[in-house]
Amino acid sequence: EKPVNSKPVILAVGYYPKKNLDRILQAIIGIDVKIIIIGLLSPERIKFLQENNIDYVNFERASEEELIQAYKDSDILCFPSLYEGFGLPILEAQEMKCCVITSNISPMKEVAGDGAILVNPNSVEEIRKAINNIISDSELKNKLLELGQQNVVKYHPEVIAEQYINYYKMILDQK
């Protein structure tokens, strides 16, 4: 079970422009949260964090153990990426019982299933609203956690392997 944090902890994974970190940081201004940022922070971003009194922890290069601990310590994965090839952090967060906020675009919306709040990744206001909704609504939080746990099962290796076996059997049966 996850420990209860004295204030909500948000996890942001990645620092490249496509990861949308600047909008995440803008969205949390004035919200009493702590953010864990995985990735290199520019001097400009550090200045922004300090000027806006944002409580943060930064791992420039997180080891696997540090990344796992970051998921364990976090209440919310904020992943409103502008584009992705897949979106593995969504599944990692769901597996580790983190609520997920991600983009309402492909492939993130498909990967997240029903276990996430989908936002326009270009809207700071939508990101802020999603964060506030999870923080203030324990029923919503619990629902997202439950749906996330159900969603991630579809991606377990045994399930994927069985799907491949069934697919190959279907192909062989058509010959």
Buried (B, 14 or more C-beta within 10 A) or exposed (E): EBEEEEEBBBBBBBBEEEBBBBBBBBBBEEBEBBBBBBBEBEEEBEEBBEEEEBEBEBBEEBEEEEBEBBBBBBBBBBBBBBBBEEBEBBBBBBBBBBBBBBBBBEBBBEBBBEBBBBBEBEBBEBBBBBBBBBBEEEEBBEBBBEBBEEBBEEBEEEEEEEEEEEEEEEEEEEE
